[in-house]
């Protein structure tokens, strides 16, 4: 596997891995989902496409909230999918519900552009 392929992979995180991920990725977008969630399945390919498009600039991760209650509790996630946008370990934006790719891309662009 090439480095580019590895860099564009969507990480699958647990509650235990989350704090380290925040420290090791300056820009991180977390997709909080559950396997049974239809809208979550709809945006999964979009998240993967965005991970490829922003490889090397923004990291993308998925967190199954059914198996990782800590993250859901910490960020008050009550509806899924919820996308959490972090810059330098700080939550700077959130999107609740499925959105088209263009709308999510504009949020990621804003994250990248934020000073």
PDB file as gemmi writes it, atoms N, CA and C in Angstrom:
CRYST1    1.000    1.000    1.000  90.00  90.00  90.00 P 1                      
ATOM      1  N   UNK A   1       0.839  -1.177   0.000  1.00  0.00           N  
ATOM      2  CA  UNK A   1       0.000   0.000   0.000  1.00  0.00           C  
ATOM      3  C   UNK A   1       0.888   1.246   0.000  1.00  0.00           C  
ATOM      4  N   UNK A   2       0.578   2.227  -0.829  1.00  0.00           N  
ATOM      5  CA  UNK A   2       1.372   3.450  -0.890  1.00  0.00           C  
ATOM      6  C   UNK A   2       1.044   4.334   0.307  1.00  0.00           C  
ATOM      7  N   UNK A   3       1.941   5.282   0.581  1.00  0.00           N  
ATOM      8  CA  UNK A   3       1.700   6.216   1.683  1.00  0.00           C  
ATOM      9  C   UNK A   3       0.445   7.029   1.448  1.00  0.00           C  
ATOM     10  N   UNK A   4       0.164   7.400   0.184  1.00  0.00           N  
ATOM     11  CA  UNK A   4      -1.025   8.188  -0.111  1.00  0.00           C  
ATOM     12  C   UNK A   4      -2.284   7.422   0.256  1.00  0.00           C  
ATOM     13  N   UNK A   5      -2.315   6.134  -0.040  1.00  0.00           N  
ATOM     14  CA  UNK A   5      -3.476   5.316   0.296  1.00  0.00           C  
ATOM     15  C   UNK A   5      -3.659   5.259   1.810  1.00  0.00           C  
ATOM     16  N   UNK A   6      -2.566   5.069   2.518  1.00  0.00           N  
ATOM     17  CA  UNK A   6      -2.639   5.001   3.975  1.00  0.00           C  
ATOM     18  C   UNK A   6      -3.130   6.336   4.530  1.00  0.00           C  
ATOM     19  N   UNK A   7      -2.612   7.444   3.995  1.00  0.00           N  
ATOM     20  CA  UNK A   7      -2.964   8.770   4.497  1.00  0.00           C  
ATOM     21  C   UNK A   7      -4.439   9.092   4.282  1.00  0.00           C  
ATOM     22  N   UNK A   8      -5.039   8.530   3.245  1.00  0.00           N  
ATOM     23  CA  UNK A   8      -6.428   8.875   2.939  1.00  0.00           C  
ATOM     24  C   UNK A   8      -7.429   7.921   3.582  1.00  0.00           C  
ATOM     25  N   UNK A   9      -6.954   6.920   4.291  1.00  0.00           N  
ATOM     26  CA  UNK A   9      -7.868   5.999   4.953  1.00  0.00           C  
ATOM     27  C   UNK A   9      -8.637   6.716   6.051  1.00  0.00           C  
ATOM     28  N   UNK A  10      -9.884   6.301   6.229  1.00  0.00           N  
ATOM     29  CA  UNK A  10     -10.683   6.811   7.333  1.00  0.00           C  
ATOM     30  C   UNK A  10     -10.343   5.955   8.552  1.00  0.00           C  
ATOM     31  N   UNK A  11      -9.932   6.608   9.630  1.00  0.00           N  
ATOM     32  CA  UNK A  11      -9.590   5.903  10.862  1.00  0.00           C  
ATOM     33  C   UNK A  11     -10.866   5.405  11.528  1.00  0.00           C  
ATOM     34  N   UNK A  12     -10.779   4.280  12.185  1.00  0.00           N  
ATOM     35  CA  UNK A  12     -11.894   3.799  13.016  1.00  0.00           C  
ATOM     36  C   UNK A  12     -11.407   3.890  14.450  1.00  0.00           C  
ATOM     37  N   UNK A  13     -12.051   4.762  15.236  1.00  0.00           N  
ATOM     38  CA  UNK A  13     -11.596   5.064  16.578  1.00  0.00           C  
ATOM     39  C   UNK A  13     -12.518   4.526  17.657  1.00  0.00           C  
ATOM     40  N   UNK A  14     -11.919   4.333  18.814  1.00  0.00           N  
ATOM     41  CA  UNK A  14     -12.665   3.972  20.017  1.00  0.00           C  
ATOM     42  C   UNK A  14     -12.535   5.102  21.027  1.00  0.00           C  
ATOM     43  N   UNK A  15     -13.292   5.011  22.103  1.00  0.00           N  
ATOM     44  CA  UNK A  15     -13.176   5.991  23.186  1.00  0.00           C  
ATOM     45  C   UNK A  15     -11.727   6.088  23.670  1.00  0.00           C  
ATOM     46  N   UNK A  16     -11.067   4.947  23.798  1.00  0.00           N  
ATOM     47  CA  UNK A  16      -9.704   4.915  24.322  1.00  0.00           C  
ATOM     48  C   UNK A  16      -8.708   5.591  23.373  1.00  0.00           C  
ATOM     49  N   UNK A  17      -8.927   5.490  22.084  1.00  0.00           N  
ATOM     50  CA  UNK A  17      -7.997   6.055  21.095  1.00  0.00           C  
ATOM     51  C   UNK A  17      -8.234   7.543  20.840  1.00  0.00           C  
ATOM     52  N   UNK A  18      -9.416   8.025  21.181  1.00  0.00           N  
ATOM     53  CA  UNK A  18      -9.815   9.381  20.835  1.00  0.00           C  
ATOM     54  C   UNK A  18      -8.875  10.466  21.359  1.00  0.00           C  
ATOM     55  N   UNK A  19      -8.497  10.477  22.649  1.00  0.00           N  
ATOM     56  CA  UNK A  19      -7.624  11.562  23.138  1.00  0.00           C  
ATOM     57  C   UNK A  19      -6.303  11.637  22.374  1.00  0.00           C  
ATOM     58  N   UNK A  20      -5.703  10.500  22.073  1.00  0.00           N  
ATOM     59  CA  UNK A  20      -4.442  10.493  21.337  1.00  0.00           C  
ATOM     60  C   UNK A  20      -4.649  10.991  19.904  1.00  0.00           C  
ATOM     61  N   UNK A  21      -5.780  10.628  19.297  1.00  0.00           N  
ATOM     62  CA  UNK A  21      -6.077  11.083  17.935  1.00  0.00           C  
ATOM     63  C   UNK A  21      -6.191  12.600  17.896  1.00  0.00           C  
ATOM     64  N   UNK A  22      -6.817  13.192  18.909  1.00  0.00           N  
ATOM     65  CA  UNK A  22      -6.931  14.650  18.968  1.00  0.00           C  
ATOM     66  C   UNK A  22      -5.556  15.311  19.042  1.00  0.00           C  
ATOM     67  N   UNK A  23      -4.637  14.687  19.775  1.00  0.00           N  
ATOM     68  CA  UNK A  23      -3.291  15.242  19.918  1.00  0.00           C  
ATOM     69  C   UNK A  23      -2.456  15.061  18.657  1.00  0.00           C  
ATOM     70  N   UNK A  24      -2.654  13.959  17.951  1.00  0.00           N  
ATOM     71  CA  UNK A  24      -1.773  13.640  16.830  1.00  0.00           C  
ATOM     72  C   UNK A  24      -2.276  14.112  15.468  1.00  0.00           C  
ATOM     73  N   UNK A  25      -3.481  14.669  15.407  1.00  0.00           N  
ATOM     74  CA  UNK A  25      -4.027  15.173  14.142  1.00  0.00           C  
ATOM     75  C   UNK A  25      -4.456  16.623  14.348  1.00  0.00           C  
ATOM     76  N   UNK A  26      -3.777  17.551  13.683  1.00  0.00           N  
ATOM     77  CA  UNK A  26      -4.086  18.974  13.889  1.00  0.00           C  
ATOM     78  C   UNK A  26      -5.485  19.322  13.392  1.00  0.00           C  
ATOM     79  N   UNK A  27      -5.941  18.641  12.329  1.00  0.00           N  
ATOM     80  CA  UNK A  27      -7.310  18.835  11.842  1.00  0.00           C  
ATOM     81  C   UNK A  27      -7.948  17.458  11.720  1.00  0.00           C  
ATOM     82  N   UNK A  28      -9.040  17.270  12.448  1.00  0.00           N  
ATOM     83  CA  UNK A  28      -9.691  15.963  12.514  1.00  0.00           C  
ATOM     84  C   UNK A  28     -11.194  16.143  12.380  1.00  0.00           C  
ATOM     85  N   UNK A  29     -11.788  15.353  11.484  1.00  0.00           N  
ATOM     86  CA  UNK A  29     -13.237  15.328  11.327  1.00  0.00           C  
ATOM     87  C   UNK A  29     -13.702  13.954  11.779  1.00  0.00           C  
ATOM     88  N   UNK A  30     -14.589  13.906  12.755  1.00  0.00           N  
ATOM     89  CA  UNK A  30     -15.068  12.650  13.322  1.00  0.00           C  
ATOM     90  C   UNK A  30     -16.523  12.438  12.909  1.00  0.00           C  
ATOM     91  N   UNK A  31     -16.776  11.294  12.299  1.00  0.00           N  
ATOM     92  CA  UNK A  31     -18.120  10.881  11.894  1.00  0.00           C  
ATOM     93  C   UNK A  31     -18.653   9.941  12.968  1.00  0.00           C  
ATOM     94  N   UNK A  32     -19.578  10.435  13.787  1.00  0.00           N  
ATOM     95  CA  UNK A  32     -20.212   9.613  14.814  1.00  0.00           C  
ATOM     96  C   UNK A  32     -21.417   8.929  14.171  1.00  0.00           C  
ATOM     97  N   UNK A  33     -21.415   7.599  14.194  1.00  0.00           N  
ATOM     98  CA  UNK A  33     -22.406   6.825  13.441  1.00  0.00           C  
ATOM     99  C   UNK A  33     -22.790   5.561  14.206  1.00  0.00           C  
ATOM    100  N   UNK A  34     -23.734   4.822  13.641  1.00  0.00           N  
ATOM    101  CA  UNK A  34     -24.068   3.465  14.096  1.00  0.00           C  
ATOM    102  C   UNK A  34     -24.372   2.644  12.846  1.00  0.00           C  
ATOM    103  N   UNK A  35     -24.086   1.360  12.904  1.00  0.00           N  
ATOM    104  CA  UNK A  35     -24.282   0.482  11.746  1.00  0.00           C  
ATOM    105  C   UNK A  35     -25.736   0.428  11.277  1.00  0.00           C  
ATOM    106  N   UNK A  36     -26.683   0.560  12.195  1.00  0.00           N  
ATOM    107  CA  UNK A  36     -28.103   0.439  11.856  1.00  0.00           C  
ATOM    108  C   UNK A  36     -28.690   1.725  11.268  1.00  0.00           C  
ATOM    109  N   UNK A  37     -27.929   2.803  11.274  1.00  0.00           N  
ATOM    110  CA  UNK A  37     -28.410   4.134  10.891  1.00  0.00           C  
ATOM    111  C   UNK A  37     -28.356   4.334   9.374  1.00  0.00           C  
ATOM    112  N   UNK A  38     -29.520   4.470   8.749  1.00  0.00           N  
ATOM    113  CA  UNK A  38     -29.600   4.669   7.305  1.00  0.00           C  
ATOM    114  C   UNK A  38     -28.879   5.916   6.816  1.00  0.00           C  
ATOM    115  N   UNK A  39     -29.141   7.092   7.408  1.00  0.00           N  
ATOM    116  CA  UNK A  39     -28.431   8.295   6.979  1.00  0.00           C  
ATOM    117  C   UNK A  39     -26.912   8.179   7.171  1.00  0.00           C  
ATOM    118  N   UNK A  40     -26.491   7.449   8.196  1.00  0.00           N  
ATOM    119  CA  UNK A  40     -25.057   7.230   8.415  1.00  0.00           C  
ATOM    120  C   UNK A  40     -24.457   6.453   7.244  1.00  0.00           C  
ATOM    121  N   UNK A  41     -25.183   5.436   6.788  1.00  0.00           N  
ATOM    122  CA  UNK A  41     -24.710   4.645   5.644  1.00  0.00           C  
ATOM    123  C   UNK A  41     -24.687   5.492   4.377  1.00  0.00           C  
ATOM    124  N   UNK A  42     -25.607   6.459   4.281  1.00  0.00           N  
ATOM    125  CA  UNK A  42     -25.641   7.336   3.102  1.00  0.00           C  
ATOM    126  C   UNK A  42     -24.405   8.232   3.027  1.00  0.00           C  
ATOM    127  N   UNK A  43     -23.932   8.740   4.153  1.00  0.00           N  
ATOM    128  CA  UNK A  43     -22.793   9.652   4.094  1.00  0.00           C  
ATOM    129  C   UNK A  43     -21.439   8.949   4.187  1.00  0.00           C  
ATOM    130  N   UNK A  44     -21.417   7.664   4.510  1.00  0.00           N  
ATOM    131  CA  UNK A  44     -20.147   6.939   4.642  1.00  0.00           C  
ATOM    132  C   UNK A  44     -19.269   7.064   3.397  1.00  0.00           C  
ATOM    133  N   UNK A  45     -19.821   6.874   2.181  1.00  0.00           N  
ATOM    134  CA  UNK A  45     -18.955   7.020   1.001  1.00  0.00           C  
ATOM    135  C   UNK A  45     -18.477   8.465   0.799  1.00  0.00           C  
ATOM    136  N   UNK A  46     -19.276   9.436   1.231  1.00  0.00           N  
ATOM    137  CA  UNK A  46     -18.868  10.841   1.127  1.00  0.00           C  
ATOM    138  C   UNK A  46     -17.676  11.104   2.046  1.00  0.00           C  
ATOM    139  N   UNK A  47     -17.731  10.568   3.256  1.00  0.00           N  
ATOM    140  CA  UNK A  47     -16.631  10.731   4.204  1.00  0.00           C  
ATOM    141  C   UNK A  47     -15.360  10.126   3.617  1.00  0.00           C  
ATOM    142  N   UNK A  48     -15.477   8.960   3.011  1.00  0.00           N  
ATOM    143  CA  UNK A  48     -14.313   8.306   2.399  1.00  0.00           C  
ATOM    144  C   UNK A  48     -13.753   9.150   1.249  1.00  0.00           C  
ATOM    145  N   UNK A  49     -14.639   9.713   0.416  1.00  0.00           N  
ATOM    146  CA  UNK A  49     -14.191  10.581  -0.688  1.00  0.00           C  
ATOM    147  C   UNK A  49     -13.489  11.816  -0.160  1.00  0.00           C  
ATOM    148  N   UNK A  50     -14.041  12.439   0.871  1.00  0.00           N  
ATOM    149  CA  UNK A  50     -13.421  13.629   1.447  1.00  0.00           C  
ATOM    150  C   UNK A  50     -12.061  13.297   2.062  1.00  0.00           C  
ATOM    151  N   UNK A  51     -11.950  12.129   2.686  1.00  0.00           N  
ATOM    152  CA  UNK A  51     -10.668  11.705   3.261  1.00  0.00           C  
ATOM    153  C   UNK A  51      -9.609  11.615   2.167  1.00  0.00           C  
ATOM    154  N   UNK A  52      -9.995  11.128   1.008  1.00  0.00           N  
ATOM    155  CA  UNK A  52      -9.062  11.038  -0.118  1.00  0.00           C  
ATOM    156  C   UNK A  52      -8.712  12.429  -0.635  1.00  0.00           C  
ATOM    157  N   UNK A  53      -9.725  13.278  -0.796  1.00  0.00           N  
ATOM    158  CA  UNK A  53      -9.507  14.626  -1.324  1.00  0.00           C  
ATOM    159  C   UNK A  53      -8.636  15.483  -0.407  1.00  0.00           C  
ATOM    160  N   UNK A  54      -8.754  15.290   0.891  1.00  0.00           N  
ATOM    161  CA  UNK A  54      -8.019  16.116   1.847  1.00  0.00           C  
ATOM    162  C   UNK A  54      -6.845  15.371   2.479  1.00  0.00           C  
ATOM    163  N   UNK A  55      -6.435  14.272   1.889  1.00  0.00           N  
ATOM    164  CA  UNK A  55      -5.332  13.459   2.422  1.00  0.00           C  
ATOM    165  C   UNK A  55      -4.095  14.329   2.648  1.00  0.00           C  
ATOM    166  N   UNK A  56      -3.501  14.182   3.826  1.00  0.00           N  
ATOM    167  CA  UNK A  56      -2.314  14.941   4.164  1.00  0.00           C  
ATOM    168  C   UNK A  56      -2.621  16.294   4.789  1.00  0.00           C  
ATOM    169  N   UNK A  57      -3.889  16.731   4.723  1.00  0.00           N  
ATOM    170  CA  UNK A  57      -4.271  18.023   5.320  1.00  0.00           C  
ATOM    171  C   UNK A  57      -5.251  17.850   6.461  1.00  0.00           C  
ATOM    172  N   UNK A  58      -6.246  16.981   6.260  1.00  0.00           N  
ATOM    173  CA  UNK A  58      -7.284  16.746   7.262  1.00  0.00           C  
ATOM    174  C   UNK A  58      -7.421  15.244   7.453  1.00  0.00           C  
ATOM    175  N   UNK A  59      -7.507  14.810   8.699  1.00  0.00           N  
ATOM    176  CA  UNK A  59      -7.732  13.394   8.999  1.00  0.00           C  
ATOM    177  C   UNK A  59      -9.213  13.177   9.268  1.00  0.00           C  
ATOM    178  N   UNK A  60      -9.714  12.032   8.843  1.00  0.00           N  
ATOM    179  CA  UNK A  60     -11.117  11.673   9.039  1.00  0.00           C  
ATOM    180  C   UNK A  60     -11.188  10.398   9.850  1.00  0.00           C  
ATOM    181  N   UNK A  61     -12.134  10.347  10.768  1.00  0.00           N  
ATOM    182  CA  UNK A  61     -12.301   9.174  11.621  1.00  0.00           C  
ATOM    183  C   UNK A  61     -13.783   8.860  11.778  1.00  0.00           C  
ATOM    184  N   UNK A  62     -14.068   7.594  12.013  1.00  0.00           N  
ATOM    185  CA  UNK A  62     -15.429   7.138  12.297  1.00  0.00           C  
ATOM    186  C   UNK A  62     -15.442   6.576  13.705  1.00  0.00           C  
ATOM    187  N   UNK A  63     -16.511   6.887  14.435  1.00  0.00           N  
ATOM    188  CA  UNK A  63     -16.687   6.368  15.789  1.00  0.00           C  
ATOM    189  C   UNK A  63     -18.093   5.782  15.881  1.00  0.00           C  
ATOM    190  N   UNK A  64     -18.165   4.499  16.160  1.00  0.00           N  
ATOM    191  CA  UNK A  64     -19.451   3.813  16.345  1.00  0.00           C  
ATOM    192  C   UNK A  64     -19.968   4.155  17.745  1.00  0.00           C  
ATOM    193  N   UNK A  65     -21.005   4.995  17.802  1.00  0.00           N  
ATOM    194  CA  UNK A  65     -21.489   5.462  19.109  1.00  0.00           C  
ATOM    195  C   UNK A  65     -22.163   4.360  19.916  1.00  0.00           C  
ATOM    196  N   UNK A  66     -22.600   3.293  19.272  1.00  0.00           N  
ATOM    197  CA  UNK A  66     -23.179   2.173  20.016  1.00  0.00           C  
ATOM    198  C   UNK A  66     -22.126   1.473  20.866  1.00  0.00           C  
ATOM    199  N   UNK A  67     -20.883   1.500  20.417  1.00  0.00           N  
ATOM    200  CA  UNK A  67     -19.796   0.818  21.122  1.00  0.00           C  
ATOM    201  C   UNK A  67     -18.854   1.776  21.828  1.00  0.00           C  
ATOM    202  N   UNK A  68     -19.062   3.077  21.666  1.00  0.00           N  
ATOM    203  CA  UNK A  68     -18.178   4.087  22.250  1.00  0.00           C  
ATOM    204  C   UNK A  68     -19.022   5.209  22.844  1.00  0.00           C  
ATOM    205  N   UNK A  69     -19.599   4.920  23.995  1.00  0.00           N  
ATOM    206  CA  UNK A  69     -20.519   5.855  24.644  1.00  0.00           C  
ATOM    207  C   UNK A  69     -19.819   7.097  25.191  1.00  0.00           C  
ATOM    208  N   UNK A  70     -18.531   6.988  25.494  1.00  0.00           N  
ATOM    209  CA  UNK A  70     -17.801   8.106  26.082  1.00  0.00           C  
ATOM    210  C   UNK A  70     -17.752   9.321  25.171  1.00  0.00           C  
ATOM    211  N   UNK A  71     -17.438   9.101  23.905  1.00  0.00           N  
ATOM    212  CA  UNK A  71     -17.368  10.209  22.952  1.00  0.00           C  
ATOM    213  C   UNK A  71     -18.752  10.826  22.776  1.00  0.00           C  
ATOM    214  N   UNK A  72     -19.765   9.978  22.643  1.00  0.00           N  
ATOM    215  CA  UNK A  72     -21.135  10.474  22.488  1.00  0.00           C  
ATOM    216  C   UNK A  72     -21.541  11.313  23.697  1.00  0.00           C  
ATOM    217  N   UNK A  73     -21.204  10.858  24.883  1.00  0.00           N  
ATOM    218  CA  UNK A  73     -21.545  11.577  26.111  1.00  0.00           C  
ATOM    219  C   UNK A  73     -20.738  12.882  26.206  1.00  0.00           C  
ATOM    220  N   UNK A  74     -19.442  12.801  25.921  1.00  0.00           N  
ATOM    221  CA  UNK A  74     -18.557  13.963  26.044  1.00  0.00           C  
ATOM    222  C   UNK A  74     -19.003  15.118  25.152  1.00  0.00           C  
ATOM    223  N   UNK A  75     -19.518  14.796  23.963  1.00  0.00           N  
ATOM    224  CA  UNK A  75     -19.886  15.842  23.007  1.00  0.00           C  
ATOM    225  C   UNK A  75     -21.398  15.986  22.828  1.00  0.00           C  
ATOM    226  N   UNK A  76     -22.165  15.374  23.712  1.00  0.00           N  
ATOM    227  CA  UNK A  76     -23.614  15.540  23.704  1.00  0.00           C  
ATOM    228  C   UNK A  76     -24.272  15.081  22.418  1.00  0.00           C  
ATOM    229  N   UNK A  77     -23.762  14.000  21.847  1.00  0.00           N  
ATOM    230  CA  UNK A  77     -24.319  13.486  20.596  1.00  0.00           C  
ATOM    231  C   UNK A  77     -25.610  12.744  20.915  1.00  0.00           C  
ATOM    232  N   UNK A  78     -26.722  13.274  20.403  1.00  0.00           N  
ATOM    233  CA  UNK A  78     -28.027  12.664  20.631  1.00  0.00           C  
ATOM    234  C   UNK A  78     -28.661  12.176  19.344  1.00  0.00           C  
ATOM    235  N   UNK A  79     -28.174  12.664  18.208  1.00  0.00           N  
ATOM    236  CA  UNK A  79     -28.677  12.239  16.903  1.00  0.00           C  
ATOM    237  C   UNK A  79     -27.488  11.890  16.030  1.00  0.00           C  
ATOM    238  N   UNK A  80     -27.685  10.904  15.172  1.00  0.00           N  
ATOM    239  CA  UNK A  80     -26.625  10.519  14.260  1.00  0.00           C  
ATOM    240  C   UNK A  80     -27.175  10.490  12.842  1.00  0.00           C  
ATOM    241  N   UNK A  81     -26.318  10.718  11.872  1.00  0.00           N  
ATOM    242  CA  UNK A  81     -24.890  10.997  12.007  1.00  0.00           C  
ATOM    243  C   UNK A  81     -24.644  12.399  12.556  1.00  0.00           C  
ATOM    244  N   UNK A  82     -23.555  12.510  13.293  1.00  0.00           N  
ATOM    245  CA  UNK A  82     -23.043  13.796  13.741  1.00  0.00           C  
ATOM    246  C   UNK A  82     -21.575  13.857  13.326  1.00  0.00           C  
ATOM    247  N   UNK A  83     -21.216  14.938  12.678  1.00  0.00           N  
ATOM    248  CA  UNK A  83     -19.824  15.166  12.286  1.00  0.00           C  
ATOM    249  C   UNK A  83     -19.250  16.225  13.223  1.00  0.00           C  
ATOM    250  N   UNK A  84     -18.118  15.903  13.822  1.00  0.00           N  
ATOM    251  CA  UNK A  84     -17.424  16.822  14.725  1.00  0.00           C  
ATOM    252  C   UNK A  84     -16.144  17.280  14.044  1.00  0.00           C  
ATOM    253  N   UNK A  85     -15.895  18.580  14.047  1.00  0.00           N  
ATOM    254  CA  UNK A  85     -14.731  19.164  13.379  1.00  0.00           C  
ATOM    255  C   UNK A  85     -13.791  19.729  14.436  1.00  0.00           C  
ATOM    256  N   UNK A  86     -12.561  19.212  14.481  1.00  0.00           N  
ATOM    257  CA  UNK A  86     -11.576  19.616  15.476  1.00  0.00           C  
ATOM    258  C   UNK A  86     -10.376  20.266  14.807  1.00  0.00           C  
ATOM    259  N   UNK A  87      -9.910  21.346  15.407  1.00  0.00           N  
ATOM    260  CA  UNK A  87      -8.665  21.977  14.986  1.00  0.00           C  
ATOM    261  C   UNK A  87      -7.805  22.140  16.226  1.00  0.00           C  
ATOM    262  N   UNK A  88      -6.596  21.574  16.171  1.00  0.00           N  
ATOM    263  CA  UNK A  88      -5.661  21.619  17.305  1.00  0.00           C  
ATOM    264  C   UNK A  88      -6.316  21.147  18.601  1.00  0.00           C  
ATOM    265  N   UNK A  89      -7.108  20.084  18.489  1.00  0.00           N  
ATOM    266  CA  UNK A  89      -7.719  19.459  19.657  1.00  0.00           C  
ATOM    267  C   UNK A  89      -8.989  20.116  20.152  1.00  0.00           C  
ATOM    268  N   UNK A  90      -9.404  21.221  19.550  1.00  0.00           N  
ATOM    269  CA  UNK A  90     -10.592  21.947  19.986  1.00  0.00           C  
ATOM    270  C   UNK A  90     -11.738  21.731  19.004  1.00  0.00           C  
ATOM    271  N   UNK A  91     -12.930  21.480  19.527  1.00  0.00           N  
ATOM    272  CA  UNK A  91     -14.114  21.360  18.694  1.00  0.00           C  
ATOM    273  C   UNK A  91     -14.456  22.738  18.149  1.00  0.00           C  
ATOM    274  N   UNK A  92     -14.501  22.867  16.800  1.00  0.00           N  
ATOM    275  CA  UNK A  92     -14.766  24.168  16.187  1.00  0.00           C  
ATOM    276  C   UNK A  92     -16.065  24.191  15.386  1.00  0.00           C  
ATOM    277  N   UNK A  93     -16.625  23.021  15.101  1.00  0.00           N  
ATOM    278  CA  UNK A  93     -17.863  22.968  14.327  1.00  0.00           C  
ATOM    279  C   UNK A  93     -18.489  21.594  14.518  1.00  0.00           C  
ATOM    280  N   UNK A  94     -19.779  21.514  14.220  1.00  0.00           N  
ATOM    281  CA  UNK A  94     -20.486  20.242  14.264  1.00  0.00           C  
ATOM    282  C   UNK A  94     -21.627  20.296  13.268  1.00  0.00           C  
ATOM    283  N   UNK A  95     -21.924  19.147  12.671  1.00  0.00           N  
ATOM    284  CA  UNK A  95     -23.041  19.008  11.747  1.00  0.00           C  
ATOM    285  C   UNK A  95     -23.843  17.803  12.210  1.00  0.00           C  
ATOM    286  N   UNK A  96     -25.150  17.987  12.386  1.00  0.00           N  
ATOM    287  CA  UNK A  96     -26.022  16.891  12.784  1.00  0.00           C  
ATOM    288  C   UNK A  96     -26.921  16.554  11.605  1.00  0.00           C  
ATOM    289  N   UNK A  97     -26.947  15.285  11.249  1.00  0.00           N  
ATOM    290  CA  UNK A  97     -27.776  14.835  10.135  1.00  0.00           C  
ATOM    291  C   UNK A  97     -26.963  14.682   8.859  1.00  0.00           C  
ATOM    292  N   UNK A  98     -27.539  13.951   7.927  1.00  0.00           N  
ATOM    293  CA  UNK A  98     -26.887  13.735   6.642  1.00  0.00           C  
ATOM    294  C   UNK A  98     -26.952  15.014   5.816  1.00  0.00           C  
ATOM    295  N   UNK A  99     -25.853  15.296   5.144  1.00  0.00           N  
ATOM    296  CA  UNK A  99     -25.775  16.468   4.273  1.00  0.00           C  
ATOM    297  C   UNK A  99     -25.169  16.038   2.950  1.00  0.00           C  
ATOM    298  N   UNK A 100     -25.456  16.775   1.886  1.00  0.00           N  
ATOM    299  CA  UNK A 100     -24.811  16.459   0.614  1.00  0.00           C  
ATOM    300  C   UNK A 100     -23.308  16.739   0.682  1.00  0.00           C  
ATOM    301  N   UNK A 101     -22.572  16.131  -0.221  1.00  0.00           N  
ATOM    302  CA  UNK A 101     -21.117  16.260  -0.224  1.00  0.00           C  
ATOM    303  C   UNK A 101     -20.684  17.721  -0.275  1.00  0.00           C  
ATOM    304  N   UNK A 102     -21.304  18.520  -1.113  1.00  0.00           N  
ATOM    305  CA  UNK A 102     -20.904  19.924  -1.251  1.00  0.00           C  
ATOM    306  C   UNK A 102     -21.004  20.673   0.075  1.00  0.00           C  
ATOM    307  N   UNK A 103     -22.038  20.394   0.848  1.00  0.00           N  
ATOM    308  CA  UNK A 103     -22.223  21.068   2.136  1.00  0.00           C  
ATOM    309  C   UNK A 103     -21.145  20.631   3.132  1.00  0.00           C  
ATOM    310  N   UNK A 104     -20.848  19.330   3.181  1.00  0.00           N  
ATOM    311  CA  UNK A 104     -19.794  18.853   4.083  1.00  0.00           C  
ATOM    312  C   UNK A 104     -18.438  19.382   3.638  1.00  0.00           C  
ATOM    313  N   UNK A 105     -18.212  19.411   2.336  1.00  0.00           N  
ATOM    314  CA  UNK A 105     -16.941  19.909   1.797  1.00  0.00           C  
ATOM    315  C   UNK A 105     -16.740  21.373   2.194  1.00  0.00           C  
ATOM    316  N   UNK A 106     -17.790  22.172   2.170  1.00  0.00           N  
ATOM    317  CA  UNK A 106     -17.650  23.584   2.549  1.00  0.00           C  
ATOM    318  C   UNK A 106     -17.291  23.706   4.031  1.00  0.00           C  
ATOM    319  N   UNK A 107     -17.788  22.809   4.875  1.00  0.00           N  
ATOM    320  CA  UNK A 107     -17.426  22.817   6.300  1.00  0.00           C  
ATOM    321  C   UNK A 107     -15.961  22.440   6.478  1.00  0.00           C  
ATOM    322  N   UNK A 108     -15.493  21.446   5.700  1.00  0.00           N  
ATOM    323  CA  UNK A 108     -14.095  21.048   5.781  1.00  0.00           C  
ATOM    324  C   UNK A 108     -13.202  22.181   5.265  1.00  0.00           C  
ATOM    325  N   UNK A 109     -13.627  22.845   4.180  1.00  0.00           N  
ATOM    326  CA  UNK A 109     -12.863  23.990   3.659  1.00  0.00           C  
ATOM    327  C   UNK A 109     -12.749  25.080   4.726  1.00  0.00           C  
ATOM    328  N   UNK A 110     -13.831  25.333   5.454  1.00  0.00           N  
ATOM    329  CA  UNK A 110     -13.810  26.335   6.523  1.00  0.00           C  
ATOM    330  C   UNK A 110     -12.842  25.930   7.629  1.00  0.00           C  
ATOM    331  N   UNK A 111     -12.797  24.646   7.930  1.00  0.00           N  
ATOM    332  CA  UNK A 111     -11.857  24.140   8.946  1.00  0.00           C  
ATOM    333  C   UNK A 111     -10.420  24.396   8.495  1.00  0.00           C  
ATOM    334  N   UNK A 112     -10.133  24.098   7.236  1.00  0.00           N  
ATOM    335  CA  UNK A 112      -8.785  24.278   6.700  1.00  0.00           C  
ATOM    336  C   UNK A 112      -8.418  25.762   6.674  1.00  0.00           C  
ATOM    337  N   UNK A 113      -9.388  26.618   6.339  1.00  0.00           N  
ATOM    338  CA  UNK A 113      -9.124  28.054   6.207  1.00  0.00           C  
ATOM    339  C   UNK A 113      -9.026  28.775   7.549  1.00  0.00           C  
ATOM    340  N   UNK A 114      -9.592  28.192   8.607  1.00  0.00           N  
ATOM    341  CA  UNK A 114      -9.603  28.852   9.920  1.00  0.00           C  
ATOM    342  C   UNK A 114      -8.179  29.094  10.406  1.00  0.00           C  
ATOM    343  N   UNK A 115      -7.947  30.281  10.884  1.00  0.00           N  
ATOM    344  CA  UNK A 115      -6.587  30.639  11.340  1.00  0.00           C  
ATOM    345  C   UNK A 115      -6.311  30.097  12.720  1.00  0.00           C  
TER     346      UNK A 115                                                      
END                                                                             
